[in-house]
């Protein structure tokens, strides 16, 4: 995965190798009317010396307050 927009005066930089999946999901009103959650899923894949793909999925979910 490459950095989409570099900072002013900077250049693009490689952030991670082997990214095979990435998703960000926002679910409003999941817990209560003024609360939501953001879920982040990142899947990384690497091939071992025998040619077998090895995968790991990282997942995190956080509470978001929808109060204006």
mmCIF file of the N, C-alpha and C atoms, coordinates in Angstrom:
data_MODEL
# 
_entry.id   MODEL 
# 
loop_
_atom_site.group_PDB 
_atom_site.id 
_atom_site.type_symbol 
_atom_site.label_atom_id 
_atom_site.label_alt_id 
_atom_site.label_comp_id 
_atom_site.label_asym_id 
_atom_site.label_entity_id 
_atom_site.label_seq_id 
_atom_site.pdbx_PDB_ins_code 
_atom_site.Cartn_x 
_atom_site.Cartn_y 
_atom_site.Cartn_z 
_atom_site.occupancy 
_atom_site.B_iso_or_equiv 
_atom_site.pdbx_formal_charge 
_atom_site.auth_seq_id 
_atom_site.auth_comp_id 
_atom_site.auth_asym_id 
_atom_site.auth_atom_id 
_atom_site.pdbx_PDB_model_num 
ATOM 1   N N  . UNK A 1 1  ? 0.853   -1.175  0.000  1.00 0.00 ? 1  UNK A N  1 
ATOM 2   C CA . UNK A 1 1  ? 0.000   0.000   0.000  1.00 0.00 ? 1  UNK A CA 1 
ATOM 3   C C  . UNK A 1 1  ? 0.891   1.228   0.000  1.00 0.00 ? 1  UNK A C  1 
ATOM 4   N N  . UNK A 1 2  ? 0.561   2.172   -0.844 1.00 0.00 ? 2  UNK A N  1 
ATOM 5   C CA . UNK A 1 2  ? 1.339   3.407   -0.927 1.00 0.00 ? 2  UNK A CA 1 
ATOM 6   C C  . UNK A 1 2  ? 0.538   4.554   -0.337 1.00 0.00 ? 2  UNK A C  1 
ATOM 7   N N  . UNK A 1 3  ? 1.247   5.515   0.162  1.00 0.00 ? 3  UNK A N  1 
ATOM 8   C CA . UNK A 1 3  ? 0.622   6.704   0.708  1.00 0.00 ? 3  UNK A CA 1 
ATOM 9   C C  . UNK A 1 3  ? -0.039  7.457   -0.429 1.00 0.00 ? 3  UNK A C  1 
ATOM 10  N N  . UNK A 1 4  ? -1.349  7.708   -0.333 1.00 0.00 ? 4  UNK A N  1 
ATOM 11  C CA . UNK A 1 4  ? -2.110  8.350   -1.405 1.00 0.00 ? 4  UNK A CA 1 
ATOM 12  C C  . UNK A 1 4  ? -1.650  9.759   -1.722 1.00 0.00 ? 4  UNK A C  1 
ATOM 13  N N  . UNK A 1 5  ? -1.672  10.630  -0.755 1.00 0.00 ? 5  UNK A N  1 
ATOM 14  C CA . UNK A 1 5  ? -1.284  12.018  -0.956 1.00 0.00 ? 5  UNK A CA 1 
ATOM 15  C C  . UNK A 1 5  ? -0.164  12.355  0.019  1.00 0.00 ? 5  UNK A C  1 
ATOM 16  N N  . UNK A 1 6  ? 1.023   12.646  -0.495 1.00 0.00 ? 6  UNK A N  1 
ATOM 17  C CA . UNK A 1 6  ? 2.124   12.958  0.413  1.00 0.00 ? 6  UNK A CA 1 
ATOM 18  C C  . UNK A 1 6  ? 1.928   14.329  1.053  1.00 0.00 ? 6  UNK A C  1 
ATOM 19  N N  . UNK A 1 7  ? 2.540   14.561  2.204  1.00 0.00 ? 7  UNK A N  1 
ATOM 20  C CA . UNK A 1 7  ? 2.475   15.883  2.811  1.00 0.00 ? 7  UNK A CA 1 
ATOM 21  C C  . UNK A 1 7  ? 3.185   16.907  1.932  1.00 0.00 ? 7  UNK A C  1 
ATOM 22  N N  . UNK A 1 8  ? 2.854   18.176  2.125  1.00 0.00 ? 8  UNK A N  1 
ATOM 23  C CA . UNK A 1 8  ? 3.469   19.242  1.336  1.00 0.00 ? 8  UNK A CA 1 
ATOM 24  C C  . UNK A 1 8  ? 4.988   19.145  1.427  1.00 0.00 ? 8  UNK A C  1 
ATOM 25  N N  . UNK A 1 9  ? 5.644   19.145  0.278  1.00 0.00 ? 9  UNK A N  1 
ATOM 26  C CA . UNK A 1 9  ? 7.093   19.074  0.233  1.00 0.00 ? 9  UNK A CA 1 
ATOM 27  C C  . UNK A 1 9  ? 7.639   17.663  0.391  1.00 0.00 ? 9  UNK A C  1 
ATOM 28  N N  . UNK A 1 10 ? 6.764   16.675  0.531  1.00 0.00 ? 10 UNK A N  1 
ATOM 29  C CA . UNK A 1 10 ? 7.211   15.296  0.732  1.00 0.00 ? 10 UNK A CA 1 
ATOM 30  C C  . UNK A 1 10 ? 7.051   14.462  -0.526 1.00 0.00 ? 10 UNK A C  1 
ATOM 31  N N  . UNK A 1 11 ? 7.313   13.199  -0.394 1.00 0.00 ? 11 UNK A N  1 
ATOM 32  C CA . UNK A 1 11 ? 7.172   12.252  -1.495 1.00 0.00 ? 11 UNK A CA 1 
ATOM 33  C C  . UNK A 1 11 ? 6.358   11.056  -1.011 1.00 0.00 ? 11 UNK A C  1 
ATOM 34  N N  . UNK A 1 12 ? 5.812   10.276  -1.964 1.00 0.00 ? 12 UNK A N  1 
ATOM 35  C CA . UNK A 1 12 ? 5.081   9.064   -1.600 1.00 0.00 ? 12 UNK A CA 1 
ATOM 36  C C  . UNK A 1 12 ? 6.013   8.087   -0.901 1.00 0.00 ? 12 UNK A C  1 
ATOM 37  N N  . UNK A 1 13 ? 5.451   7.292   0.014  1.00 0.00 ? 13 UNK A N  1 
ATOM 38  C CA . UNK A 1 13 ? 6.248   6.300   0.738  1.00 0.00 ? 13 UNK A CA 1 
ATOM 39  C C  . UNK A 1 13 ? 5.470   4.994   0.830  1.00 0.00 ? 13 UNK A C  1 
ATOM 40  N N  . UNK A 1 14 ? 6.178   3.884   0.711  1.00 0.00 ? 14 UNK A N  1 
ATOM 41  C CA . UNK A 1 14 ? 5.572   2.573   0.876  1.00 0.00 ? 14 UNK A CA 1 
ATOM 42  C C  . UNK A 1 14 ? 5.224   2.388   2.348  1.00 0.00 ? 14 UNK A C  1 
ATOM 43  N N  . UNK A 1 15 ? 3.958   2.048   2.634  1.00 0.00 ? 15 UNK A N  1 
ATOM 44  C CA . UNK A 1 15 ? 3.521   1.886   4.014  1.00 0.00 ? 15 UNK A CA 1 
ATOM 45  C C  . UNK A 1 15 ? 3.482   0.431   4.452  1.00 0.00 ? 15 UNK A C  1 
ATOM 46  N N  . UNK A 1 16 ? 3.170   -0.482  3.512  1.00 0.00 ? 16 UNK A N  1 
ATOM 47  C CA . UNK A 1 16 ? 3.095   -1.904  3.865  1.00 0.00 ? 16 UNK A CA 1 
ATOM 48  C C  . UNK A 1 16 ? 3.217   -2.757  2.617  1.00 0.00 ? 16 UNK A C  1 
ATOM 49  N N  . UNK A 1 17 ? 3.824   -3.927  2.755  1.00 0.00 ? 17 UNK A N  1 
ATOM 50  C CA . UNK A 1 17 ? 3.896   -4.919  1.683  1.00 0.00 ? 17 UNK A CA 1 
ATOM 51  C C  . UNK A 1 17 ? 2.872   -6.008  1.949  1.00 0.00 ? 17 UNK A C  1 
ATOM 52  N N  . UNK A 1 18 ? 2.371   -6.638  0.901  1.00 0.00 ? 18 UNK A N  1 
ATOM 53  C CA . UNK A 1 18 ? 1.508   -7.800  1.053  1.00 0.00 ? 18 UNK A CA 1 
ATOM 54  C C  . UNK A 1 18 ? 0.090   -7.514  1.472  1.00 0.00 ? 18 UNK A C  1 
ATOM 55  N N  . UNK A 1 19 ? -0.381  -6.286  1.308  1.00 0.00 ? 19 UNK A N  1 
ATOM 56  C CA . UNK A 1 19 ? -1.762  -5.961  1.663  1.00 0.00 ? 19 UNK A CA 1 
ATOM 57  C C  . UNK A 1 19 ? -2.686  -6.573  0.612  1.00 0.00 ? 19 UNK A C  1 
ATOM 58  N N  . UNK A 1 20 ? -3.556  -7.488  1.048  1.00 0.00 ? 20 UNK A N  1 
ATOM 59  C CA . UNK A 1 20 ? -4.486  -8.131  0.120  1.00 0.00 ? 20 UNK A CA 1 
ATOM 60  C C  . UNK A 1 20 ? -5.928  -7.752  0.392  1.00 0.00 ? 20 UNK A C  1 
ATOM 61  N N  . UNK A 1 21 ? -6.167  -7.032  1.474  1.00 0.00 ? 21 UNK A N  1 
ATOM 62  C CA . UNK A 1 21 ? -7.516  -6.570  1.764  1.00 0.00 ? 21 UNK A CA 1 
ATOM 63  C C  . UNK A 1 21 ? -7.479  -5.475  2.806  1.00 0.00 ? 21 UNK A C  1 
ATOM 64  N N  . UNK A 1 22 ? -8.383  -4.506  2.642  1.00 0.00 ? 22 UNK A N  1 
ATOM 65  C CA . UNK A 1 22 ? -8.454  -3.394  3.591  1.00 0.00 ? 22 UNK A CA 1 
ATOM 66  C C  . UNK A 1 22 ? -9.857  -2.815  3.530  1.00 0.00 ? 22 UNK A C  1 
ATOM 67  N N  . UNK A 1 23 ? -10.486 -2.619  4.686  1.00 0.00 ? 23 UNK A N  1 
ATOM 68  C CA . UNK A 1 23 ? -11.811 -2.002  4.678  1.00 0.00 ? 23 UNK A CA 1 
ATOM 69  C C  . UNK A 1 23 ? -12.012 -1.163  5.930  1.00 0.00 ? 23 UNK A C  1 
ATOM 70  N N  . UNK A 1 24 ? -12.719 -0.069  5.748  1.00 0.00 ? 24 UNK A N  1 
ATOM 71  C CA . UNK A 1 24 ? -13.149 0.810   6.822  1.00 0.00 ? 24 UNK A CA 1 
ATOM 72  C C  . UNK A 1 24 ? -14.667 0.876   6.728  1.00 0.00 ? 24 UNK A C  1 
ATOM 73  N N  . UNK A 1 25 ? -15.363 0.608   7.828  1.00 0.00 ? 25 UNK A N  1 
ATOM 74  C CA . UNK A 1 25 ? -16.818 0.620   7.826  1.00 0.00 ? 25 UNK A CA 1 
ATOM 75  C C  . UNK A 1 25 ? -17.314 1.473   8.982  1.00 0.00 ? 25 UNK A C  1 
ATOM 76  N N  . UNK A 1 26 ? -18.225 2.393   8.679  1.00 0.00 ? 26 UNK A N  1 
ATOM 77  C CA . UNK A 1 26 ? -18.849 3.214   9.718  1.00 0.00 ? 26 UNK A CA 1 
ATOM 78  C C  . UNK A 1 26 ? -20.301 2.787   9.851  1.00 0.00 ? 26 UNK A C  1 
ATOM 79  N N  . UNK A 1 27 ? -20.712 2.429   11.059 1.00 0.00 ? 27 UNK A N  1 
ATOM 80  C CA . UNK A 1 27 ? -22.090 2.035   11.333 1.00 0.00 ? 27 UNK A CA 1 
ATOM 81  C C  . UNK A 1 27 ? -22.700 3.013   12.330 1.00 0.00 ? 27 UNK A C  1 
ATOM 82  N N  . UNK A 1 28 ? -23.564 3.930   11.843 1.00 0.00 ? 28 UNK A N  1 
ATOM 83  C CA . UNK A 1 28 ? -24.197 4.876   12.759 1.00 0.00 ? 28 UNK A CA 1 
ATOM 84  C C  . UNK A 1 28 ? -25.302 4.186   13.561 1.00 0.00 ? 28 UNK A C  1 
ATOM 85  N N  . UNK A 1 29 ? -25.557 4.679   14.733 1.00 0.00 ? 29 UNK A N  1 
ATOM 86  C CA . UNK A 1 29 ? -26.672 4.219   15.571 1.00 0.00 ? 29 UNK A CA 1 
ATOM 87  C C  . UNK A 1 29 ? -26.615 2.738   15.913 1.00 0.00 ? 29 UNK A C  1 
ATOM 88  N N  . UNK A 1 30 ? -25.439 2.168   16.018 1.00 0.00 ? 30 UNK A N  1 
ATOM 89  C CA . UNK A 1 30 ? -25.323 0.745   16.349 1.00 0.00 ? 30 UNK A CA 1 
ATOM 90  C C  . UNK A 1 30 ? -25.598 0.515   17.835 1.00 0.00 ? 30 UNK A C  1 
ATOM 91  N N  . UNK A 1 31 ? -25.003 1.328   18.679 1.00 0.00 ? 31 UNK A N  1 
ATOM 92  C CA . UNK A 1 31 ? -25.141 1.155   20.118 1.00 0.00 ? 31 UNK A CA 1 
ATOM 93  C C  . UNK A 1 31 ? -26.360 1.905   20.629 1.00 0.00 ? 31 UNK A C  1 
ATOM 94  N N  . UNK A 1 32 ? -26.492 3.141   20.244 1.00 0.00 ? 32 UNK A N  1 
ATOM 95  C CA . UNK A 1 32 ? -27.617 3.993   20.625 1.00 0.00 ? 32 UNK A CA 1 
ATOM 96  C C  . UNK A 1 32 ? -27.745 5.073   19.558 1.00 0.00 ? 32 UNK A C  1 
ATOM 97  N N  . UNK A 1 33 ? -28.762 5.897   19.668 1.00 0.00 ? 33 UNK A N  1 
ATOM 98  C CA . UNK A 1 33 ? -29.028 6.877   18.619 1.00 0.00 ? 33 UNK A CA 1 
ATOM 99  C C  . UNK A 1 33 ? -27.863 7.827   18.381 1.00 0.00 ? 33 UNK A C  1 
ATOM 100 N N  . UNK A 1 34 ? -27.122 8.167   19.404 1.00 0.00 ? 34 UNK A N  1 
ATOM 101 C CA . UNK A 1 34 ? -26.025 9.128   19.242 1.00 0.00 ? 34 UNK A CA 1 
ATOM 102 C C  . UNK A 1 34 ? -24.652 8.476   19.280 1.00 0.00 ? 34 UNK A C  1 
ATOM 103 N N  . UNK A 1 35 ? -24.592 7.203   19.006 1.00 0.00 ? 35 UNK A N  1 
ATOM 104 C CA . UNK A 1 35 ? -23.322 6.488   19.027 1.00 0.00 ? 35 UNK A CA 1 
ATOM 105 C C  . UNK A 1 35 ? -23.196 5.598   17.802 1.00 0.00 ? 35 UNK A C  1 
ATOM 106 N N  . UNK A 1 36 ? -21.988 5.463   17.307 1.00 0.00 ? 36 UNK A N  1 
ATOM 107 C CA . UNK A 1 36 ? -21.733 4.575   16.185 1.00 0.00 ? 36 UNK A CA 1 
ATOM 108 C C  . UNK A 1 36 ? -20.425 3.837   16.409 1.00 0.00 ? 36 UNK A C  1 
ATOM 109 N N  . UNK A 1 37 ? -20.061 3.009   15.438 1.00 0.00 ? 37 UNK A N  1 
ATOM 110 C CA . UNK A 1 37 ? -18.791 2.302   15.505 1.00 0.00 ? 37 UNK A CA 1 
ATOM 111 C C  . UNK A 1 37 ? -18.069 2.402   14.169 1.00 0.00 ? 37 UNK A C  1 
ATOM 112 N N  . UNK A 1 38 ? -16.757 2.412   14.234 1.00 0.00 ? 38 UNK A N  1 
ATOM 113 C CA . UNK A 1 38 ? -15.916 2.336   13.045 1.00 0.00 ? 38 UNK A CA 1 
ATOM 114 C C  . UNK A 1 38 ? -15.146 1.022   13.144 1.00 0.00 ? 38 UNK A C  1 
ATOM 115 N N  . UNK A 1 39 ? -15.243 0.217   12.087 1.00 0.00 ? 39 UNK A N  1 
ATOM 116 C CA . UNK A 1 39 ? -14.524 -1.058  12.022 1.00 0.00 ? 39 UNK A CA 1 
ATOM 117 C C  . UNK A 1 39 ? -13.431 -0.943  10.969 1.00 0.00 ? 39 UNK A C  1 
ATOM 118 N N  . UNK A 1 40 ? -12.252 -1.434  11.303 1.00 0.00 ? 40 UNK A N  1 
ATOM 119 C CA . UNK A 1 40 ? -11.115 -1.413  10.384 1.00 0.00 ? 40 UNK A CA 1 
ATOM 120 C C  . UNK A 1 40 ? -10.587 -2.840  10.265 1.00 0.00 ? 40 UNK A C  1 
ATOM 121 N N  . UNK A 1 41 ? -10.489 -3.334  9.019  1.00 0.00 ? 41 UNK A N  1 
ATOM 122 C CA . UNK A 1 41 ? -9.970  -4.683  8.775  1.00 0.00 ? 41 UNK A CA 1 
ATOM 123 C C  . UNK A 1 41 ? -8.831  -4.590  7.776  1.00 0.00 ? 41 UNK A C  1 
ATOM 124 N N  . UNK A 1 42 ? -7.707  -5.212  8.095  1.00 0.00 ? 42 UNK A N  1 
ATOM 125 C CA . UNK A 1 42 ? -6.535  -5.224  7.228  1.00 0.00 ? 42 UNK A CA 1 
ATOM 126 C C  . UNK A 1 42 ? -6.066  -6.662  7.082  1.00 0.00 ? 42 UNK A C  1 
ATOM 127 N N  . UNK A 1 43 ? -5.939  -7.130  5.839  1.00 0.00 ? 43 UNK A N  1 
ATOM 128 C CA . UNK A 1 43 ? -5.459  -8.492  5.589  1.00 0.00 ? 43 UNK A CA 1 
ATOM 129 C C  . UNK A 1 43 ? -4.099  -8.422  4.908  1.00 0.00 ? 43 UNK A C  1 
ATOM 130 N N  . UNK A 1 44 ? -3.135  -9.175  5.451  1.00 0.00 ? 44 UNK A N  1 
ATOM 131 C CA . UNK A 1 44 ? -1.784  -9.245  4.900  1.00 0.00 ? 44 UNK A CA 1 
ATOM 132 C C  . UNK A 1 44 ? -1.506  -10.679 4.477  1.00 0.00 ? 44 UNK A C  1 
ATOM 133 N N  . UNK A 1 45 ? -0.885  -10.845 3.312  1.00 0.00 ? 45 UNK A N  1 
ATOM 134 C CA . UNK A 1 45 ? -0.566  -12.173 2.799  1.00 0.00 ? 45 UNK A CA 1 
ATOM 135 C C  . UNK A 1 45 ? 0.897   -12.230 2.398  1.00 0.00 ? 45 UNK A C  1 
ATOM 136 N N  . UNK A 1 46 ? 1.535   -13.343 2.738  1.00 0.00 ? 46 UNK A N  1 
ATOM 137 C CA . UNK A 1 46 ? 2.928   -13.591 2.372  1.00 0.00 ? 46 UNK A CA 1 
ATOM 138 C C  . UNK A 1 46 ? 3.032   -15.051 1.956  1.00 0.00 ? 46 UNK A C  1 
ATOM 139 N N  . UNK A 1 47 ? 3.832   -15.330 0.950  1.00 0.00 ? 47 UNK A N  1 
ATOM 140 C CA . UNK A 1 47 ? 4.019   -16.703 0.489  1.00 0.00 ? 47 UNK A CA 1 
ATOM 141 C C  . UNK A 1 47 ? 5.260   -17.300 1.144  1.00 0.00 ? 47 UNK A C  1 
ATOM 142 N N  . UNK A 1 48 ? 5.102   -18.494 1.734  1.00 0.00 ? 48 UNK A N  1 
ATOM 143 C CA . UNK A 1 48 ? 6.245   -19.144 2.380  1.00 0.00 ? 48 UNK A CA 1 
ATOM 144 C C  . UNK A 1 48 ? 7.144   -19.790 1.323  1.00 0.00 ? 48 UNK A C  1 
ATOM 145 N N  . UNK A 1 49 ? 8.319   -20.300 1.701  1.00 0.00 ? 49 UNK A N  1 
ATOM 146 C CA . UNK A 1 49 ? 9.253   -20.887 0.725  1.00 0.00 ? 49 UNK A CA 1 
ATOM 147 C C  . UNK A 1 49 ? 8.658   -22.041 -0.086 1.00 0.00 ? 49 UNK A C  1 
ATOM 148 N N  . UNK A 1 50 ? 7.647   -22.725 0.453  1.00 0.00 ? 50 UNK A N  1 
ATOM 149 C CA . UNK A 1 50 ? 7.018   -23.837 -0.269 1.00 0.00 ? 50 UNK A CA 1 
ATOM 150 C C  . UNK A 1 50 ? 5.964   -23.348 -1.256 1.00 0.00 ? 50 UNK A C  1 
ATOM 151 N N  . UNK A 1 51 ? 5.705   -22.034 -1.265 1.00 0.00 ? 51 UNK A N  1 
ATOM 152 C CA . UNK A 1 51 ? 4.717   -21.470 -2.181 1.00 0.00 ? 51 UNK A CA 1 
ATOM 153 C C  . UNK A 1 51 ? 3.311   -21.403 -1.613 1.00 0.00 ? 51 UNK A C  1 
ATOM 154 N N  . UNK A 1 52 ? 3.167   -21.686 -0.326 1.00 0.00 ? 52 UNK A N  1 
ATOM 155 C CA . UNK A 1 52 ? 1.858   -21.638 0.320  1.00 0.00 ? 52 UNK A CA 1 
ATOM 156 C C  . UNK A 1 52 ? 1.602   -20.242 0.868  1.00 0.00 ? 52 UNK A C  1 
ATOM 157 N N  . UNK A 1 53 ? 0.456   -19.636 0.524  1.00 0.00 ? 53 UNK A N  1 
ATOM 158 C CA . UNK A 1 53 ? 0.164   -18.309 1.065  1.00 0.00 ? 53 UNK A CA 1 
ATOM 159 C C  . UNK A 1 53 ? -0.178  -18.374 2.559  1.00 0.00 ? 53 UNK A C  1 
ATOM 160 N N  . UNK A 1 54 ? 0.383   -17.453 3.314  1.00 0.00 ? 54 UNK A N  1 
ATOM 161 C CA . UNK A 1 54 ? 0.083   -17.328 4.740  1.00 0.00 ? 54 UNK A CA 1 
ATOM 162 C C  . UNK A 1 54 ? -0.613  -15.996 4.933  1.00 0.00 ? 54 UNK A C  1 
ATOM 163 N N  . UNK A 1 55 ? -1.766  -16.018 5.594  1.00 0.00 ? 55 UNK A N  1 
ATOM 164 C CA . UNK A 1 55 ? -2.560  -14.804 5.769  1.00 0.00 ? 55 UNK A CA 1 
ATOM 165 C C  . UNK A 1 55 ? -2.761  -14.483 7.249  1.00 0.00 ? 55 UNK A C  1 
ATOM 166 N N  . UNK A 1 56 ? -2.844  -13.201 7.529  1.00 0.00 ? 56 UNK A N  1 
ATOM 167 C CA . UNK A 1 56 ? -3.227  -12.732 8.853  1.00 0.00 ? 56 UNK A CA 1 
ATOM 168 C C  . UNK A 1 56 ? -4.205  -11.574 8.642  1.00 0.00 ? 56 UNK A C  1 
ATOM 169 N N  . UNK A 1 57 ? -5.252  -11.549 9.452  1.00 0.00 ? 57 UNK A N  1 
ATOM 170 C CA . UNK A 1 57 ? -6.233  -10.474 9.383  1.00 0.00 ? 57 UNK A CA 1 
ATOM 171 C C  . UNK A 1 57 ? -6.213  -9.720  10.705 1.00 0.00 ? 57 UNK A C  1 
ATOM 172 N N  . UNK A 1 58 ? -6.049  -8.409  10.623 1.00 0.00 ? 58 UNK A N  1 
ATOM 173 C CA . UNK A 1 58 ? -6.065  -7.540  11.793 1.00 0.00 ? 58 UNK A CA 1 
ATOM 174 C C  . UNK A 1 58 ? -7.396  -6.803  11.791 1.00 0.00 ? 58 UNK A C  1 
ATOM 175 N N  . UNK A 1 59 ? -8.074  -6.773  12.939 1.00 0.00 ? 59 UNK A N  1 
ATOM 176 C CA . UNK A 1 59 ? -9.390  -6.146  13.025 1.00 0.00 ? 59 UNK A CA 1 
ATOM 177 C C  . UNK A 1 59 ? -9.455  -5.300  14.281 1.00 0.00 ? 59 UNK A C  1 
ATOM 178 N N  . UNK A 1 60 ? -10.040 -4.118  14.146 1.00 0.00 ? 60 UNK A N  1 
ATOM 179 C CA . UNK A 1 60 ? -10.250 -3.250  15.298 1.00 0.00 ? 60 UNK A CA 1 
ATOM 180 C C  . UNK A 1 60 ? -11.579 -2.533  15.128 1.00 0.00 ? 60 UNK A C  1 
ATOM 181 N N  . UNK A 1 61 ? -12.241 -2.300  16.245 1.00 0.00 ? 61 UNK A N  1 
ATOM 182 C CA . UNK A 1 61 ? -13.525 -1.606  16.210 1.00 0.00 ? 61 UNK A CA 1 
ATOM 183 C C  . UNK A 1 61 ? -13.520 -0.582  17.343 1.00 0.00 ? 61 UNK A C  1 
ATOM 184 N N  . UNK A 1 62 ? -13.926 0.645   17.033 1.00 0.00 ? 62 UNK A N  1 
ATOM 185 C CA . UNK A 1 62 ? -13.925 1.709   18.036 1.00 0.00 ? 62 UNK A CA 1 
ATOM 186 C C  . UNK A 1 62 ? -15.270 2.412   18.078 1.00 0.00 ? 62 UNK A C  1 
ATOM 187 N N  . UNK A 1 63 ? -15.585 2.949   19.233 1.00 0.00 ? 63 UNK A N  1 
ATOM 188 C CA . UNK A 1 63 ? -16.813 3.712   19.458 1.00 0.00 ? 63 UNK A CA 1 
ATOM 189 C C  . UNK A 1 63 ? -16.633 5.134   18.936 1.00 0.00 ? 63 UNK A C  1 
ATOM 190 N N  . UNK A 1 64 ? -17.673 5.661   18.286 1.00 0.00 ? 64 UNK A N  1 
ATOM 191 C CA . UNK A 1 64 ? -17.646 7.031   17.783 1.00 0.00 ? 64 UNK A CA 1 
ATOM 192 C C  . UNK A 1 64 ? -18.872 7.756   18.313 1.00 0.00 ? 64 UNK A C  1 
ATOM 193 N N  . UNK A 1 65 ? -18.664 8.902   18.934 1.00 0.00 ? 65 UNK A N  1 
ATOM 194 C CA . UNK A 1 65 ? -19.779 9.706   19.424 1.00 0.00 ? 65 UNK A CA 1 
ATOM 195 C C  . UNK A 1 65 ? -20.333 10.544  18.278 1.00 0.00 ? 65 UNK A C  1 
ATOM 196 N N  . UNK A 1 66 ? -21.643 10.495  18.065 1.00 0.00 ? 66 UNK A N  1 
ATOM 197 C CA . UNK A 1 66 ? -22.277 11.254  16.988 1.00 0.00 ? 66 UNK A CA 1 
ATOM 198 C C  . UNK A 1 66 ? -22.855 12.577  17.469 1.00 0.00 ? 66 UNK A C  1 
ATOM 199 N N  . UNK A 1 67 ? -22.438 13.034  18.624 1.00 0.00 ? 67 UNK A N  1 
ATOM 200 C CA . UNK A 1 67 ? -22.956 14.281  19.172 1.00 0.00 ? 67 UNK A CA 1 
ATOM 201 C C  . UNK A 1 67 ? -22.376 15.448  18.382 1.00 0.00 ? 67 UNK A C  1 
ATOM 202 N N  . UNK A 1 68 ? -23.233 16.378  17.928 1.00 0.00 ? 68 UNK A N  1 
ATOM 203 C CA . UNK A 1 68 ? -22.722 17.521  17.142 1.00 0.00 ? 68 UNK A CA 1 
ATOM 204 C C  . UNK A 1 68 ? -21.859 18.464  17.959 1.00 0.00 ? 68 UNK A C  1 
# 
